[in-house]
Amino acid sequence: MKHFIKTALLTATLGLSIAALPAQADETSDNAKVQTREHMMAGIGGAMGTLGCYMKGECDLPKGVVHLLAEGIAYSASTGPAVFKDQTPDATHKTTASADIWTDWDNFADHFPKLQENALKLAEVAGDKSAMGPIMGEMGKLCKDCHDDYRTK
């Protein structure tokens, strides 16, 4: 169990940390921008997966870890619009980001503050599964809606 918690924390922390950093080689290249987006989304996904495991009772996490995972999602969501702002037409790195992101920018970008707000609410009630459930449900719906509309298959 301790190994699982360490692995989950390291995975989520790494993903969230990478999302906060500009791409190292050439932060202005389209490939670097695509990779930064992928790292940010992987961090959010890793944290959501770990929180889902906790909510289902498949893993036990200390309240502080739940709080940190939620705060990490909130932070990443706060960077989302800046990370996705520029289109990347010259990227050769394969991406699942749909061009609809930029043609429907306002709707797309509106998902991030909603996710951030819910993640901060989740951090406030960390450890109280009955209070966390509806918030996790809303966060999952936001993620699904955004992926359905703005992610290619």
ZAZAFI-238247 format. One line per field, with one value per residue (C-alpha): residue number from 1; residue in three letters; x, y, z. Coordinates in nm, 2 decimals. Layout:
REM residues N
n c(NUM|...)
res c(ala|...)
c1 c(X|...)
c2 c(Y|...)
c3 c(Z|...)
//
This chain:
REM residues 153
n c(1|2|3|4|5|6|7|8|9|10|11|12|13|14|15|16|17|18|19|20|21|22|23|24|25|26|27|28|29|30|31|32|33|34|35|36|37|38|39|40|41|42|43|44|45|46|47|48|49|50|51|52|53|54|55|56|57|58|59|60|61|62|63|64|65|66|67|68|69|70|71|72|73|74|75|76|77|78|79|80|81|82|83|84|85|86|87|88|89|90|91|92|93|94|95|96|97|98|99|100|101|102|103|104|105|106|107|108|109|110|111|112|113|114|115|116|117|118|119|120|121|122|123|124|125|126|127|128|129|130|131|132|133|134|135|136|137|138|139|140|141|142|143|144|145|146|147|148|149|150|151|152|153)
res c(met|lys|his|phe|ile|lys|thr|ala|leu|leu|thr|ala|thr|leu|gly|leu|ser|ile|ala|ala|leu|pro|ala|gln|ala|asp|glu|thr|ser|asp|asn|ala|lys|val|gln|thr|arg|glu|his|met|met|ala|gly|ile|gly|gly|ala|met|gly|thr|leu|gly|cys|tyr|met|lys|gly|glu|cys|asp|leu|pro|lys|gly|val|val|his|leu|leu|ala|glu|gly|ile|ala|tyr|ser|ala|ser|thr|gly|pro|ala|val|phe|lys|asp|gln|thr|pro|asp|ala|thr|his|lys|thr|thr|ala|ser|ala|asp|ile|trp|thr|asp|trp|asp|asn|phe|ala|asp|his|phe|pro|lys|leu|gln|glu|asn|ala|leu|lys|leu|ala|glu|val|ala|gly|asp|lys|ser|ala|met|gly|pro|ile|met|gly|glu|met|gly|lys|leu|cys|lys|asp|cys|his|asp|asp|tyr|arg|thr|lys)
c1 c(0.00|0.28|0.44|0.11|0.07|0.43|0.39|0.06|0.20|0.52|0.32|0.08|0.35|0.57|0.29|0.18|0.54|0.61|0.29|0.41|0.74|0.80|0.93|1.31|1.45|1.27|0.97|0.84|0.83|0.49|0.62|0.72|0.38|0.20|0.42|0.36|-0.01|0.02|0.21|-0.04|-0.33|-0.15|-0.09|-0.46|-0.56|-0.32|-0.45|-0.81|-0.74|-0.58|-0.87|-1.11|-0.93|-0.97|-1.34|-1.41|-1.23|-0.96|-0.68|-0.65|-0.50|-0.43|-0.65|-0.34|-0.26|-0.62|-0.59|-0.27|-0.40|-0.70|-0.48|-0.26|-0.56|-0.66|-0.32|-0.29|-0.64|-0.53|-0.26|-0.48|-0.58|-0.22|-0.10|-0.35|-0.38|-0.15|-0.24|0.04|0.01|0.37|0.38|0.50|0.43|0.10|-0.17|-0.53|-0.62|-0.90|-0.88|-1.22|-1.03|-0.93|-1.25|-1.46|-1.20|-1.43|-1.63|-1.31|-1.13|-1.43|-1.38|-1.06|-1.19|-1.48|-1.24|-1.02|-1.32|-1.44|-1.09|-1.05|-1.38|-1.26|-0.94|-1.16|-1.35|-1.06|-1.12|-1.50|-1.61|-1.97|-1.89|-1.63|-1.87|-2.08|-1.77|-1.58|-1.89|-1.89|-1.52|-1.56|-1.84|-1.63|-1.34|-1.57|-1.75|-1.42|-1.27|-1.59|-1.59|-1.22|-1.03|-0.99|-1.02)
c2 c(0.00|0.24|0.17|0.24|0.57|0.68|0.58|0.77|1.08|1.08|1.03|1.31|1.54|1.48|1.55|1.86|1.98|1.93|2.12|2.42|2.44|2.57|2.32|2.31|2.27|2.54|2.66|2.84|2.54|2.39|2.04|2.18|2.34|2.02|1.83|2.08|2.04|1.67|1.68|1.92|1.70|1.38|1.54|1.63|1.28|1.11|1.31|1.24|0.87|0.86|1.04|0.80|0.51|0.67|0.74|0.38|0.25|0.08|0.27|0.45|0.80|1.04|1.35|1.56|1.37|1.41|1.78|1.81|1.62|1.85|2.16|2.03|1.99|2.35|2.48|2.30|2.42|2.78|2.74|2.57|2.87|2.99|2.64|2.59|2.95|2.92|2.69|2.46|2.41|2.32|2.04|1.71|1.55|1.36|1.53|1.45|1.82|1.91|2.22|2.30|2.43|2.74|2.79|2.76|2.91|3.09|2.77|2.56|2.80|2.83|2.47|2.55|2.80|2.57|2.28|2.50|2.61|2.26|2.13|2.41|2.30|1.94|2.05|2.21|1.89|1.65|1.33|1.37|1.12|1.22|1.58|1.49|1.27|1.54|1.76|1.47|1.40|1.76|1.75|1.42|1.57|1.87|1.65|1.42|1.71|1.88|1.55|1.47|1.82|1.90|1.57|1.37|1.00)
c3 c(0.00|0.09|-0.25|-0.43|-0.25|-0.32|-0.69|-0.72|-0.55|-0.76|-1.08|-1.00|-0.87|-1.17|-1.41|-1.23|-1.20|-1.56|-1.65|-1.46|-1.64|-1.99|-2.24|-2.20|-2.55|-2.75|-2.55|-2.86|-3.09|-3.17|-3.07|-2.73|-2.68|-2.77|-2.52|-2.25|-2.30|-2.28|-1.96|-1.80|-1.90|-1.79|-1.45|-1.42|-1.54|-1.30|-1.00|-1.11|-1.14|-0.80|-0.65|-0.82|-0.67|-0.33|-0.38|-0.49|-0.18|-0.39|-0.22|0.10|0.10|0.39|0.39|0.32|0.00|-0.12|-0.05|-0.24|-0.54|-0.56|-0.53|-0.80|-1.03|-0.94|-1.02|-1.35|-1.45|-1.38|-1.64|-1.90|-2.11|-2.13|-2.22|-2.50|-2.62|-2.93|-3.21|-3.32|-3.70|-3.74|-3.48|-3.60|-3.26|-3.27|-3.07|-2.99|-2.95|-3.19|-3.41|-3.26|-2.95|-3.13|-3.34|-3.02|-2.79|-2.54|-2.47|-2.45|-2.22|-1.99|-1.88|-1.69|-1.44|-1.37|-1.31|-1.09|-0.88|-0.83|-0.75|-0.48|-0.33|-0.33|-0.15|0.12|0.19|0.14|0.33|0.35|0.08|0.11|0.04|-0.22|-0.43|-0.60|-0.66|-0.82|-1.03|-1.16|-1.22|-1.41|-1.62|-1.71|-1.82|-2.02|-2.19|-2.28|-2.41|-2.61|-2.78|-2.81|-2.83|-3.15|-3.14)
//
